[in-house]
Amino acid sequence: MKLLLTSGGVTNPSIRSALVELLDKPIEECHALVVPTAQWGHPRCGPRSVRGLVAAEPDFRHFTGLGWGSLGVLELTALPTIGAERWVPWVREADVLLVDGGDATYLGHWMRESGLAELLPSLPELVWVGVSAGSMVMTPRIGPSFVEWPSAPDDRALGVVDFSIFPHLDAFPTDTLDAAERWAADLGGPAYAIDEQTAIRVWGGTVTVVSEGRWVRFGPERAADRPPLAGRT
């Protein structure tokens, strides 16, 4: 599986170029499935925001509204009740999963319960594009301050990658660099703070920052890290 882990979606030409490289064909030729599940776990999300996401309304122009060849919906909470023989072919036929934000612990719970987490390692060409919690779910931990789902046992996520992500740097009054530094110190492992103009590409064991904005890396250097494709620290 190929990962494009973003804070706000495909917001600039550098991130778009990275996405097209991962897809290995134009966006207009790709079949996408959007995963809204994380939204249900967050108190500030609900029917209106999910509608906007799946309808590719203007607020989602950097994500579901990119001009996909086709766009379907994969709701993870439904999958355990319909059987893998129905939904697994849907995922296998997709070029890309567009995984929206919300609560990462809720999303991780349903990825495990549905069987999607178990399936993903068998799909090396599938592209995963995450926004916010849709990116954070791939990390080992998200930090207690990002947990909004009351039933979450802790802040652990799936651990597909070995670093954590602080999204929305500078986008909200509370998401400052000072806050990110405190968050990273509590986690104690490799981590990135990224703004809305930044993504982290993970492909073939290599981690690359793609940015036209601001990002900061915390923790020890990784052997597989590469310099940013664009942008500044």
N, C-alpha and C positions, 0 to 999 in steps of 0.2 A: 504494500500500500504506500502511496505517495501522499505526503501531508503538506498542506499550505495553511498554516495556523495564523489567523489574523485577529485583530482587535475589532475592526469595523468593516471588514470585507475587502473587495477588490477596488480600492479607492484611488489608484493612480496607475500610470502606464507601466511602472516597474513591476508592481504586483501582478498586473494583467499579463505582462510578458512571462513572468514566472509561472502563472497558471497555464498559459497556452503551452509552455514548454513541458509541463507535467502531463497535460492532456494529450500532447503530441498530435493535435489537430485543432481546427478552429472551434471556438466556443459555439458557433452557430451550427456545428455538426454534432454536438454532444448531447447525450441524454442525461439529464440531471434528476436526482431525487432530493427533495428538500426534507430535512428532519426538524420539525418544530418542537420536539418533545421537551427540551430543556425549558422552554417558556412556561410550561405548566407548573414547574417547580419553583417559580420565582413570583413573589407577591406583586411585583409591578408589571407583570405580563398577564395576558388573558385573551379572550376571543378576538378583540379588535386587533391586537398586535399579531396574533397568529394569522388572521385573515389577510392583513397587509403583507405578511411574509409570503404566504402561498399564492396570493394574487399578484405578486411582484409589483406592488404599488410603489410610487416614487420614493418613499422612504427606504425601500429595499433595492434601489437601482444598482447598488454596488454588490449585489448578492444574487437574489433570485431574478432581478431585472437586468441581467447582463446580456440577454439575448440568446438564451439556450435554445438548441434545436427542439428539445421537448423538456417539459418540467412536470414531474409527478411528486406526490407526497408520500413519505414513509413515516408513519406514526408508530413509534416503537411500542407504546403501551398497548396497541392492538395486536401486535405480532404473536404473543403467546397464545392467543385464543383462536388463531386462524390456521396454524400449522406451518411448519417450515417448508413443506412442499409447495405452498403458494408464494411465500414472500422471498425465499432465498433466490429463486430465478429473477425476481425483480431487481435485487441487488446485483446479482451477477451480470445482468444485462446493462446496468448503468455505467456510464463513464465517470460520474462524479457524484459524491454525496455532499450536499450543502447543509451543514449542521449549525443551526442557529444558537444564539445565546439564551441565557436564562440562569438556571442553577446547574452547575457542573456535576454535583453529587447526585441530583435527581436524574440527570442524563446518564451518568455512569451506571446507576442502579438499573435503569431500563435497557441499557446496552447489554448488561449481563443477563437480566431476566429474559430478554427477547431472544438471546442467542447471537445478536449481531457482533458483540465483542469477540466471540469465539470464531465467527465466520471470517472476520476481516483479514487475519494473517494469510488466508488462502487466496487473497485477491491482490496480487502484486501490482497490477496495472490500475486499480481503482484509485481515484484521486479523492482525498478527503479535504474539503475546504471548511474550516471552522471559523466562526465568529464568536469572540468572547468565550462564553462557557463551552461552546462547540470546539474551541481550541484547548481550553484549560482541562477538559475531560481527558485528554491524552497524556497529561502530566502525572507525576507521582502524587503531588499534593497541591491544593489550591490555596491553602491558608485559611484559618478559621474565619477571618473577616469576610470572605467571599461566600460562606455557606449561608443560604437563605431557606433551604428546605428543612422544616422542623424535624423530619424523621431521619435526617442524615446522621449516621453513627459517629462520623468524624469528617475530616477534610480530605481524606484520601480519594484519588481518582484512579484511572486505569494504569498509569505508568508505562504507556507505550513509548514515550520518550523519557529521558532522564533529567529533564529540566522543568521548572515551573514557569508560569506566565502571569504577569500582572498586566491586565489589559487597560485600555482607555487612559493611558498616561496623559495628563493635562486636559482630558476631555470634560471632567467634572471637578468641582471645587475640592473634593476629598481625595482625588486621584493624583496627588502630587508626587514629585520625586522623593520627598522626605517620607511620605507614606509608603512608597515602594521600597525604600531602603529599610524601613522598620519591618515591613512584610518579609523581605528577603532574609533579614537577619534572624527572624523567628523560624524560617524554614531550614536554613543552614545548608542548603544545597545549591547547585547551579540554577540560575533563574534569569529571566529577562523581563524588563518593563518595556512595553511597546505602546506607541500611540496609534491613532487611527490611520496613519499613513505608512504603517510598518507591518510586515509579515515575517514569519519564520518558515522557511522551506526545509523539509526533511525528506531526503531522497537518497537511497543507496547508502544509508549510514552516515550521510553528511548533513550537517546543519548549516544553513546559510541564512543570514538576515537580508531581507529585501526591504528597502526603505527609501522613502522620500521625505521622511519626517524625523522623529526623535525616538531613540531607544537607548537602553542602558542594560549592560550585562553585569550580573552579580555572581560571585563565587569563583571557584577554580576554573582554569582553562580546560577545554575538552580537546582531545586529540583530533576529533573529527570536525571541529568548527572550521568554517571558512570566513573570510572577510565579507562584509556586506556587498551586495550587488550594486547598491546605490545608497545615498543618504549620509547621515552623520551620526556620531555617538553623542 
